[in-house]
Amino acid sequence: MSGFISHLKYIVLKTLDTIYPSDWFRIDTNKVVVSSFRGKPYSGNPGRIATALHALAPNLDIVWLALDPNAPAPDGVRVVKYDSLASYRELATAKAWVDDFRKKYFPRKKKGQLYYQVWHGVLPLKKIERDAASNLDQMYLNEAKRDGKNTDYMLAGNDFTEQIYENSFWFSGKVLRYGTPSLDGIIGAPRNKIAKDTKRQLGLSDTKKVLFYCPTFRDHFEVADFDLHAVALRQQLSKCLGGEWTILIRLHPNAREHEAEVLHTNPGAIGVTNFPDLSALIMTADLVVTDFSSVMFDSLYADRPTFILAQDYEEYINGERGVYDIINKLPFTVTKTPEELLAGIENFSPETYAEKRQTFLRLIGEHETGKSAFLLAKHILAKMKGETVDDA
């Protein structure tokens, strides 16, 4: 029955895409509609941009589309149910749209409306969009092409990502080189103060050193995949890098119910899955361990030594979609087992890592600004007013 209902919803909404009378409604030049990942609550790059928009224009009508219309949002933001008739009207009347994922259902975009596709992530490792077209579902491809055709602006913080957007997103608009909103809270932040405050919140002393482990989501949970050999790891860290260490573990939100199991497998570790500020945890870390989570790029820009621990490394590299060659240029130490991680720490050189990090940043042509959300919000507001803007 649920499959039938989903199919019926698809037919109804796809029909609305075609027949919805957008032209009946006048564009409100003071309204912007924002959404993230097809209906998530206020979050992500769009959330940061919406916050900047409200700060610059407190009277702007900001509409957030969420699957849960009762989802919390800051003052100055109206929440409307995603994929509802009301959401179609909001989109049909807004001057600008902001999203970080391909729109599945939306009314015909009218002349004079603006669409900012700000995507999600700093730099893709797995091939995406046109580069992975032979391995993508045809329905998604149709949605991606329609979304790309309607997109006016994208946003990038490095030349590598900018080129992928230009070449692989079925997009003929302009890529704005303002940076990545998710990094704004890291670049230029008072990292020492944030680290000190975060340690205090976690009950850690200022002198305690921190390894932050933040793996990505896996379809099938096996607690053994998260075994760091914590006791041996702390001993190795103290021996090779000095100081007294603790391990913080943050699981993906979709795996939060497994935190107790993972902590039991890693004696002495502290669970921070529910800690509200991921950026603060990264800036608190003296060393970061992840797999192929985008956290690696957050720690890269926070200038925190980073290790990849991926027991499924070969599977990831040789997966259906394939990977970009840039993965072989990452400055991080790649390990596939806890034992290799211990060896990697023993051989770690801060000086060598610093050199590799700078080489990588030059290779990708990074141009992060630390004020991406603010700059994009200014661009949106100017375009909504019909002002001439330098898109360089």
Disulfide bonds with the S-S distance in Angstrom:
none
